[in-house]
Amino acid sequence: MKDLMKMMKQVQDIQGRMQQMQEELGSLQVEGQSGGGLVKVTLNGKMEARGVKIDPSLMKPEDVEMLEDLLLAAFQDAKGKAEQALQDKMREVTGGLPLPPGLKLF
């Protein structure tokens, strides 16, 4: 019974830290880039887009397809960084304990 109470306390602690982490992720900013920094995309830790910057040299009608590819690549770069930040935060919160399969925060 004592072990069960200890486990319940740990679960409550993790829940509190998870809630705090979710709030922190909303203010986390990660930037992905492509084309050597010509295109930049900023996401928050919840994978929500917060900004796009495009170097004016890419604003040519004949370069539309390249610009589209660069935007996509910058978004994927930012998304990868945000996912890594989320994993790092989760390790902090859970003390390295794995989450149940299929559990998503967002």
For each residue, the residues with C-beta under 8 A, 3 or more apart:
1: 4 5
2: 5 6
3: 6 7
4: 1 7 8
5: 1 2 8 9
6: 2 3 9 10
7: 3 4 10 11
8: 4 5 11 12
9: 5 6 12 13
10: 6 7 13 14
11: 7 8 14 15
12: 8 9 15 16
13: 9 10 16 17
14: 10 11 17 18 93 94 97
15: 11 12 18 19
16: 12 13 19 20
17: 13 14 20 21 92 93
18: 14 15 21 22 93 105
19: 15 16 22 23
20: 16 17 23 24
21: 17 18 24 25 89 90 92 93
22: 18 19 25 26 46 105
23: 19 20 26 27
24: 20 21 27 28 45 89
25: 21 22 28 44 45 46 85 86 89 105
26: 22 23 44 45 46
27: 23 24 44 45
28: 24 25 44 45 82 85
29: 42 43 44 50
30: 42 43 44 45 78 81 82 85
31: 40 41 42 78 81
32: 40 41 42 43 73 74 75 76 77 78 79 80 81
33: 36 37 38 39 40 41 74 77
34: 38 39 69 70 71 73 74 77
35: 38 39 55 58 70 73 74
36: 33
37: 33 40 55
38: 33 34 35 54 55 57 58 70
39: 33 34 35 52 53 54 55 58 67 70 71 73 74
40: 31 32 33 37 51 52 53 74
41: 31 32 33 49 51 52 71 74 75 77 78
42: 29 30 31 32 49 50 51 52 78
43: 29 30 32 47 48 49 50 75 78 79 81 82
44: 25 26 27 28 29 30 47 48 50 82
45: 24 25 26 27 28 30 82 85 86 89
46: 22 25 26 82 106
47: 43 44 79 82 83 106
48: 43 44
49: 41 42 43 52 75
50: 29 42 43 44
51: 40 41 42
52: 39 40 41 42 49 71 74
53: 39 40
54: 38 39 58 59 67 71
55: 35 37 38 39 58
56: 59
57: 38 60
58: 35 38 39 54 55 63 66 67 70
59: 54 56 63 67
60: 57 63
61: 64
62:
63: 58 59 60 66 67
64: 61 67 68
65: 68 69
66: 58 63 69 70
67: 39 54 58 59 63 64 70 71
68: 64 65 71 72
69: 34 65 66 72 73
70: 34 35 38 39 58 66 67 73 74
71: 34 39 41 52 54 67 68 74 75
72: 68 69 75 76
73: 32 34 35 39 69 70 76 77
74: 32 33 34 35 39 40 41 52 70 71 77 78
75: 32 41 43 49 71 72 78 79
76: 32 72 73 79 80
77: 32 33 34 41 73 74 80 81
78: 30 31 32 41 42 43 74 75 81 82
79: 32 43 47 75 76 82 83
80: 32 76 77 83 84
81: 30 31 32 43 77 78 84 85
82: 28 30 43 44 45 46 47 78 79 85 86
83: 47 79 80 86 87
84: 80 81 87 88
85: 25 28 30 45 81 82 88 89
86: 25 45 82 83 89 90 105
87: 83 84 90 91
88: 84 85 91 92
89: 21 24 25 45 85 86 92 93
90: 21 86 87 93 94 99 105
91: 87 88 94 95 96
92: 17 21 88 89 95
93: 14 17 18 21 89 90
94: 14 90 91 97 98 99
95: 91 92
96: 91
97: 14 94
98: 94
99: 90 94 103
100: 103
101:
102:
103: 99 100
104:
105: 18 22 25 86 90
106: 46 47
